[in-house]
Structure formats: C-alpha cells, structure tokens
Amino acid sequence: MSDLKNINNKFEEKKVAIILVNYKDYAKKYLVDCLISLRKQDYLGERKIFIVDNASSEDSFKYLIKSAPEAEIIKNKNNDGFAKGNNSAIKLALAQGFDYIILFNLDIAIEPDCVKIMVEAAENSEVGAVQARLMLYKEKNVINSFGNVTHFLGFGYSNGYKEKYNSSNFYCKEKEICYPSGAAVLFKREILEKIGLFDEEFWMYNEDQDIGWRVWLAGYKCVLASEAIVYHKYEFCRSIKQYYYLDRNRILVILKNYYWRTLFLIAPAFLLMEIGQLLFAWKNGLLKEKLAVYNYFLKKKNWNYILCARKKSQNLRQVKDKDIIKLFSGKIWYQEVGDWKLKIANIIFNAYWKIIKNLIIW
C-alpha cells in the first residue's frame, strides 16, 4: 500500500501548465464553461493556467483579468494565430519549469479527471504527445476527434468524427495516433526541447499535424488517452472559411517531413489532386485563395524557409517513413465533405496509396 502511495505522490509531483488562447471576444462566449471545468480538476500536482490574448478588444482583455484571476495572461498586440500565440505561452511555461504543457481550446469543457489521465498517459517514456478524447459539446455521445489522421497527400482529419461513441467499437485506454488535435493535447517538456515548438509559418491549421509528425520522427509516440474526455463546441464552418491556410499548410507539412524518395513516389497523385483542388476552388468561389497558395510557393524567400525547416525536421529522424506511414490513410473520411466526388477520389487515391506504400522501404 505504501508503494502505491509513493507512486501516486511521484506521479502528482509533475508541474502542469494549461494554455488557452483568446481571440476577439471569444472569452465572453466560451471562458466561463472552460474555467469551471478546469477548476474542478482532481489532479493534485501543481498546475497553472496561462491565457494568451491575441489582439482582442480592451473590453475583452478586462473581462479575462476579472474572470480568470488565477491565470497568467499574455497580451499580444497583434493576432499571432494559433501557432505563435501558443508558442508565447509555451516558452513562458518552460522557463518557469513546468514538466507538461497542455493546450486546450477556449471552447471546451472537460471531465474532472481529464488532466490527471493525460498526465498518467504521458508517464510512459515512449510517449511524446497525448490527446484527450474530443466529444461534441451538444451531443456528448458523439465523437469530435478520436485522434487525428494524416492522408498521404497532407490532408488532416478527425478520426471518428460525428460517429456515436461505442465502447465496443472505440474503447482502448491508449491508442497510437498520427497526430493529436491542438484542441486538447499534452506535450512533454523534454520532447518540445528536442523537436521545437509549433512552426509559426503555419499560423493556423495543420501546425498540430506538423508537430505530431516531428514527435514521430524523433522516435516518440503520439497517443490518444480515450478516458480523458473533453467536450468541444466545434463548428466546421469556422475552419473551412480559412481555405488558404488549410491548403497551403497541408503542402508545407509533407514538404517538411517526408523523406525525399517518398515525395517522389507521391508526386503523380499530388498533381492529380491539384487538378481536383483547382476544380473544387473554382466551383466554390475559392479560386483566388487557391491561386494565392500557388503564389506562395513561387517566392524564393518562402523556399528558403521550406528548405531550412525541412532540414531541421529531417535532422530529428530516428524513424523511417515506412514505419510512420503505417498510421496514414489513402482515404479522407469526413462527413462534412462526404459527397460523391470525395467517394470517387477516395477509391482512386486509396488504390494508389496501397500500391506505393509497399514500395516505401526507407
């Protein structure tokens, strides 16, 4: 009994930093539910809340100070996006000696044992990042993300999205995943010190996919802690409006993290997908944004960044592509965009992926 007590004491000696990012007046809409659930956490170790204020109104900033007196608030003059916004708080938390960094979206509420379970999962020496099980706030038995999946052409999507959670189909205490959602993820201090923080070039979207890929490259695992439950007030329409970042960043993530031979093998499928993406953009009034993506990749300064970032990622490599891609998919399963055109594309690209992934021996 005394040995078990000592294990629990050691477990809860870990210092946990919890980071939230506010933008515009989101705090007034979401902060109350989020803070209530954070204050109910049963993790007994030291924990501290950091709130990054990304260029919100003065009124919103005052609301933060009044509503979250226990939090350390970082006021950014500009909107630094998800990546840089979180990085500013992560750097501060690391400087203050925190062992684990947990990022939560502002629009969430969590079960009282969520932080404790995430920390427990992170105690495994092979684990670098832990995602909680994200459920939809209004339909608490419906999945938002059961871990995130990387399509071999760089698209990222949520596994299990809009499926009803059934313990017989989904339950597992811990499960390896491609990458963790930035809406509810824990990173170990030593992993961040090794692989770096979020890539600020991404600004928003796919930065969680990129950092998760780097966790794998460095020889660690990304896992889902399915018993750590977060309820997310998720709205798909908020994401799809940012088409430029979604499309540009999925290209950046493969350019940075694949081995060069893998890039060569996926090139024919990538070019075919680009034709489809152009048609999609044209039909949905997004052609201007799509052309802006191409313009980004025509600039020399951006290729200077890409080549430098790629070198850093490849220098982390302890694991071969053939092992990392076991978790990748040739299909995109996402109900919000699951029309007949996607079904046909899935047949074509999945067949291609089944062939070439067997050729990847590096």
C-alpha positions as CSV (number, residue, x, y, z in Angstrom):
1,M,0.0,0.0,0.0
2,S,2.9,2.4,0.9
3,D,4.5,1.6,-2.5
4,L,1.3,2.6,-4.4
5,K,1.1,5.8,-2.4
6,N,4.7,6.6,-3.3
7,I,3.9,6.0,-7.0
8,N,0.9,8.4,-6.8
9,N,2.9,11.0,-5.0
10,K,5.6,10.9,-7.6
11,F,3.0,11.0,-10.4
12,E,1.5,14.2,-9.0
13,E,4.8,15.9,-8.4
14,K,4.7,16.9,-12.1
15,K,4.1,20.5,-12.8
16,V,1.4,21.1,-15.4
17,A,0.9,24.3,-17.4
18,I,-2.5,24.7,-19.1
19,I,-2.6,27.1,-22.0
20,L,-5.7,28.8,-23.6
21,V,-5.7,31.2,-26.5
22,N,-8.3,34.0,-26.7
23,Y,-9.1,35.9,-29.9
24,K,-11.5,38.8,-30.4
25,D,-14.4,38.3,-27.9
26,Y,-14.3,34.5,-27.7
27,A,-13.6,34.8,-24.0
28,K,-17.0,36.2,-23.3
29,K,-18.6,33.4,-25.2
30,Y,-16.6,30.5,-24.0
31,L,-14.4,31.2,-21.0
32,V,-16.9,30.5,-18.2
33,D,-17.6,26.9,-19.0
34,C,-13.9,26.3,-19.7
35,L,-12.8,27.7,-16.4
36,I,-15.4,26.0,-14.4
37,S,-14.3,22.6,-15.6
38,L,-10.6,23.5,-15.2
39,R,-11.1,24.5,-11.6
40,K,-12.8,21.1,-10.9
41,Q,-9.8,19.1,-12.0
42,D,-8.8,16.4,-9.4
43,Y,-5.1,16.4,-10.4
44,L,-3.3,17.2,-7.1
45,G,0.0,18.4,-8.5
46,E,1.0,21.9,-9.2
47,R,-0.9,23.4,-12.2
48,K,-1.2,26.9,-13.6
49,I,-3.3,28.4,-16.3
50,F,-1.8,30.7,-19.0
51,I,-4.1,32.7,-21.2
52,V,-2.8,34.2,-24.4
53,D,-4.8,37.2,-25.5
54,N,-4.5,37.6,-29.3
55,A,-5.3,41.2,-30.1
56,S,-8.8,41.2,-28.5
57,S,-10.6,44.3,-27.6
58,E,-9.7,46.2,-24.4
59,D,-13.1,45.2,-23.1
60,S,-12.4,41.6,-23.7
61,F,-9.0,41.8,-22.1
62,K,-10.5,43.3,-18.9
63,Y,-13.0,40.5,-18.9
64,L,-10.2,38.0,-18.9
65,I,-8.5,39.6,-16.0
66,K,-11.7,39.7,-14.0
67,S,-12.9,36.2,-14.9
68,A,-9.6,34.4,-14.5
69,P,-7.7,36.0,-11.6
70,E,-5.6,32.8,-11.1
71,A,-4.3,32.8,-14.7
72,E,-1.2,34.5,-16.1
73,I,-2.3,36.5,-19.0
74,I,-0.1,37.3,-22.0
75,K,-1.4,40.2,-24.0
76,N,-0.3,40.2,-27.7
77,K,-0.6,43.4,-29.6
78,N,-1.3,41.5,-32.8
79,N,-3.2,38.4,-33.7
80,D,-0.4,35.9,-33.7
81,G,-2.6,33.0,-34.8
82,F,-2.7,29.6,-33.1
83,A,1.0,28.6,-33.6
84,K,2.8,31.8,-32.4
85,G,0.1,32.5,-29.8
86,N,0.6,29.2,-28.1
87,N,4.3,29.4,-28.5
88,S,4.5,32.6,-26.5
89,A,2.8,30.8,-23.5
90,I,4.8,27.6,-24.0
91,K,8.1,29.4,-23.8
92,L,7.0,31.1,-20.6
93,A,5.8,27.9,-19.1
94,L,9.1,26.1,-20.0
95,A,11.0,29.0,-18.5
96,Q,9.0,28.5,-15.3
97,G,10.0,24.9,-15.0
98,F,6.7,23.1,-16.0
99,D,7.0,19.4,-16.8
100,Y,3.9,19.1,-19.0
101,I,2.3,21.6,-21.3
102,I,-1.4,21.1,-22.0
103,L,-3.2,23.1,-24.7
104,F,-7.0,23.4,-24.6
105,N,-9.2,25.4,-27.0
106,L,-11.2,28.0,-25.2
107,D,-14.5,26.5,-26.5
108,I,-14.3,23.3,-24.4
109,A,-15.4,21.8,-21.1
110,I,-13.6,18.8,-19.6
111,E,-14.3,16.0,-17.2
112,P,-12.8,16.4,-13.7
113,D,-10.2,13.6,-14.2
114,C,-9.1,14.7,-17.7
115,V,-5.8,16.4,-16.7
116,K,-4.8,13.5,-14.4
117,I,-5.5,10.9,-17.1
118,M,-3.5,12.8,-19.7
119,V,-0.5,13.1,-17.4
120,E,-0.7,9.5,-16.4
121,A,-0.6,8.5,-20.2
122,A,2.4,10.8,-20.6
123,E,4.4,9.0,-17.9
124,N,5.2,6.3,-20.5
125,S,8.8,7.1,-21.6
126,E,7.9,6.3,-25.3
127,V,5.1,8.8,-25.4
128,G,5.8,12.4,-26.6
129,A,2.2,13.8,-27.0
130,V,-1.2,12.8,-25.6
131,Q,-4.6,13.8,-27.0
132,A,-7.7,13.6,-25.0
133,R,-10.9,12.1,-26.5
134,L,-12.8,15.0,-28.0
135,M,-16.6,14.8,-28.0
136,L,-19.1,17.2,-29.4
137,Y,-20.4,19.5,-26.6
138,K,-24.1,19.5,-27.7
139,E,-24.1,15.7,-28.4
140,K,-21.9,14.3,-25.7
141,N,-22.0,10.7,-27.0
142,V,-20.8,11.8,-30.5
143,I,-17.1,12.0,-31.4
144,N,-15.4,15.1,-32.5
145,S,-11.9,13.5,-32.7
146,F,-10.7,10.1,-31.7
147,G,-7.2,11.1,-32.7
148,N,-6.3,12.8,-35.9
149,V,-5.4,11.1,-39.2
150,T,-2.9,12.2,-41.9
151,H,-3.9,11.5,-45.5
152,F,-0.8,10.7,-47.5
153,L,-1.2,13.9,-49.5
154,G,-1.1,16.0,-46.4
155,F,-4.8,16.4,-45.6
156,G,-5.6,16.1,-41.9
157,Y,-8.9,15.0,-40.5
158,S,-10.5,13.8,-37.3
159,N,-10.9,10.1,-36.8
160,G,-14.4,9.0,-35.8
161,Y,-15.9,12.5,-36.5
162,K,-19.7,12.5,-35.9
163,E,-19.8,8.8,-35.1
164,K,-21.5,7.8,-31.9
165,Y,-19.1,6.6,-29.2
166,N,-19.5,2.9,-28.5
167,S,-17.0,1.3,-26.1
168,S,-17.1,-1.9,-28.0
169,N,-16.0,-0.2,-31.3
170,F,-13.8,2.6,-30.0
171,Y,-12.6,1.8,-26.5
172,C,-8.9,1.5,-25.8
173,K,-7.2,3.0,-22.8
174,E,-4.4,4.3,-25.0
175,K,-4.1,4.2,-28.8
176,E,-1.3,5.3,-31.2
177,I,-2.5,8.1,-33.5
178,C,-1.0,10.0,-36.4
179,Y,-1.1,13.3,-34.6
180,P,-3.0,15.0,-31.7
181,S,-5.6,17.7,-32.1
182,G,-4.4,21.1,-30.9
183,A,-7.8,21.5,-29.2
184,A,-6.8,19.1,-26.3
185,V,-3.2,17.9,-26.3
186,L,-0.4,17.4,-23.8
187,F,3.3,17.7,-24.7
188,K,6.3,16.7,-22.6
189,R,8.8,19.3,-21.8
190,E,11.8,17.3,-22.9
191,I,10.1,16.5,-26.2
192,L,9.4,20.1,-27.0
193,E,13.0,21.0,-26.1
194,K,14.1,18.3,-28.6
195,I,11.8,18.9,-31.6
196,G,11.0,22.6,-31.2
197,L,7.6,24.3,-30.7
198,F,4.9,24.9,-33.3
199,D,6.1,26.1,-36.7
200,E,4.9,29.7,-36.7
201,E,4.9,29.9,-40.5
202,F,1.7,27.8,-40.4
203,W,-0.1,30.5,-38.4
204,M,-3.2,28.4,-38.2
205,Y,-4.2,24.9,-39.2
206,N,-2.0,21.8,-39.6
207,E,0.5,23.1,-37.1
208,D,-0.7,20.3,-34.8
209,Q,-0.2,17.8,-37.7
210,D,3.3,19.1,-38.3
211,I,4.4,18.9,-34.6
212,G,2.9,15.5,-34.2
213,W,4.8,14.3,-37.3
214,R,8.0,15.6,-35.7
215,V,7.2,13.7,-32.5
216,W,7.2,10.5,-34.5
217,L,10.3,11.5,-36.5
218,A,12.2,11.9,-33.2
219,G,11.4,8.4,-32.1
220,Y,8.4,9.1,-29.8
221,K,4.7,8.3,-30.0
222,C,1.6,10.3,-30.2
223,V,-1.3,8.6,-28.4
224,L,-4.9,9.1,-27.6
225,A,-5.9,8.8,-23.9
226,S,-9.5,7.7,-24.5
227,E,-10.6,8.0,-20.9
228,A,-9.6,11.7,-20.8
229,I,-12.8,13.4,-22.0
230,V,-13.2,16.9,-23.5
231,Y,-16.4,18.3,-24.8
232,H,-15.8,20.6,-27.7
233,K,-18.1,23.4,-29.1
234,Y,-16.8,22.6,-32.6
235,E,-18.1,24.3,-35.7
236,F,-16.9,23.0,-39.0
237,C,-17.8,26.3,-40.8
238,R,-15.3,28.2,-38.8
239,S,-12.5,26.1,-40.3
240,I,-13.5,25.8,-44.0
241,K,-13.5,29.6,-44.3
242,Q,-9.7,29.6,-43.9
243,Y,-9.2,27.6,-47.1
244,Y,-5.8,29.3,-47.9
245,Y,-4.2,28.1,-44.7
246,L,-5.8,24.6,-44.9
247,D,-4.5,24.1,-48.5
248,R,-1.1,25.8,-48.2
249,N,-0.2,24.1,-44.9
250,R,-1.0,20.6,-45.9
251,I,1.5,21.1,-48.7
252,L,4.1,22.5,-46.3
253,V,3.7,19.6,-43.9
254,I,4.6,17.0,-46.5
255,L,7.5,19.0,-47.9
256,K,9.0,19.3,-44.4
257,N,8.5,15.8,-43.1
258,Y,8.6,13.1,-45.8
259,Y,11.8,11.6,-46.9
260,W,12.7,12.8,-50.4
261,R,12.1,9.5,-52.0
262,T,8.6,9.4,-50.6
263,L,7.9,12.8,-52.1
264,F,8.9,11.4,-55.4
265,L,6.5,8.5,-55.1
266,I,3.5,10.6,-54.2
267,A,4.2,13.2,-56.9
268,P,1.8,11.8,-59.6
269,A,-1.1,11.5,-57.0
270,F,-0.3,15.0,-55.8
271,L,-0.5,16.5,-59.3
272,L,-3.8,14.7,-59.9
273,M,-5.2,16.0,-56.6
274,E,-4.1,19.5,-57.6
275,I,-6.4,19.3,-60.6
276,G,-9.2,18.3,-58.4
277,Q,-8.4,21.1,-55.9
278,L,-8.5,23.7,-58.7
279,L,-11.9,22.5,-59.8
280,F,-13.1,22.5,-56.2
281,A,-11.8,26.0,-55.6
282,W,-13.4,27.3,-58.9
283,K,-16.8,25.8,-58.1
284,N,-16.9,27.1,-54.6
285,G,-15.7,30.6,-55.2
286,L,-12.2,29.9,-53.7
287,L,-10.1,30.2,-56.8
288,K,-8.5,33.4,-55.6
289,E,-7.4,31.7,-52.4
290,K,-6.1,28.7,-54.4
291,L,-4.0,30.9,-56.7
292,A,-2.6,32.6,-53.6
293,V,-1.4,29.2,-52.4
294,Y,0.5,28.7,-55.7
295,N,1.9,32.3,-55.4
296,Y,3.3,31.4,-52.0
297,F,5.3,28.6,-53.5
298,L,6.7,30.8,-56.3
299,K,8.5,33.1,-53.9
300,K,12.2,32.5,-53.2
301,K,12.0,33.6,-49.6
302,N,9.4,31.0,-48.8
303,W,11.6,28.3,-50.3
304,N,14.4,29.5,-48.1
305,Y,12.1,28.8,-45.2
306,I,10.9,25.5,-46.5
307,L,14.4,24.1,-47.1
308,C,15.6,25.3,-43.7
309,A,12.5,23.9,-41.9
310,R,12.9,20.6,-43.8
311,K,16.5,20.3,-42.8
312,K,15.5,20.7,-39.1
313,S,12.8,18.1,-39.4
314,Q,15.0,15.5,-41.2
315,N,17.7,16.1,-38.6
316,L,15.3,14.7,-36.0
317,R,14.8,11.5,-37.9
318,Q,15.1,8.4,-35.8
319,V,12.3,6.5,-37.5
320,K,11.9,5.5,-41.2
321,D,8.9,6.7,-43.3
322,K,7.9,3.0,-43.7
323,D,7.1,2.9,-40.0
324,I,5.4,6.3,-39.7
325,I,3.1,5.8,-42.7
326,K,1.5,2.7,-41.2
327,L,-0.9,5.2,-39.5
328,F,-1.5,7.2,-42.7
329,S,-4.6,6.8,-44.8
330,G,-5.4,6.8,-48.6
331,K,-8.9,7.9,-47.8
332,I,-10.5,11.0,-46.3
333,W,-13.3,10.1,-44.0
334,Y,-15.0,13.4,-43.0
335,Q,-18.8,13.6,-43.0
336,E,-19.0,17.4,-43.6
337,V,-17.5,16.9,-47.1
338,G,-18.5,13.4,-47.8
339,D,-20.2,13.8,-51.2
340,W,-20.0,11.5,-54.3
341,K,-16.9,13.3,-55.7
342,L,-15.0,12.6,-52.5
343,K,-16.1,8.9,-52.6
344,I,-14.7,8.6,-56.1
345,A,-11.5,10.4,-55.2
346,N,-11.1,8.0,-52.2
347,I,-11.3,5.0,-54.5
348,I,-8.6,6.3,-56.8
349,F,-6.2,7.7,-54.2
350,N,-6.6,4.8,-51.8
351,A,-5.7,2.3,-54.6
352,Y,-2.6,4.4,-55.4
353,W,-1.6,4.5,-51.8
354,K,-2.0,0.8,-51.3
355,I,0.5,0.2,-54.1
356,I,3.1,2.8,-53.3
357,K,3.2,2.4,-49.5
358,N,4.5,-1.2,-50.1
359,L,7.4,0.4,-52.2
360,I,8.4,2.6,-49.3
361,I,11.2,0.7,-47.6
362,W,13.2,3.7,-46.3
